[in-house]
């Protein structure tokens, strides 16, 4: 929901399609590159920990954006940076979640 809200807010703020496309780019590119390593990470690290981290990082970045916005220091590159970090962690979280679904089911 935060990704969608940031895209709408960016559109309302700048009225430029280019800015919207760049934010989408920064949301997707890290998830593509982290996909190459996410299988190794999910197999070696606790899935529960990865899901917790995957939920915590977007929450922390949203608080960071709110703090910077309230101090009137928010620039568009902050949104690019937090979008890239959120994209990477959401990919790891989704893989950890999808592989942990089969864990409680007996053989």
WOMO-V413154 format. One record per run of one state. SS is the DSSP state (H for helix, E for strand, C for the rest). FROM is the first residue (numbers start at 1). LEN is the number of residues. If there is no record, write none. Layout:
ss=SS from=FROM len=LEN
ss=SS from=FROM len=LEN
//
This chain:
ss=C from=1 len=1
ss=H from=2 len=13
ss=C from=15 len=2
ss=H from=17 len=28
ss=C from=45 len=2
ss=H from=47 len=24
ss=C from=71 len=5
ss=H from=76 len=25
ss=C from=101 len=7
//
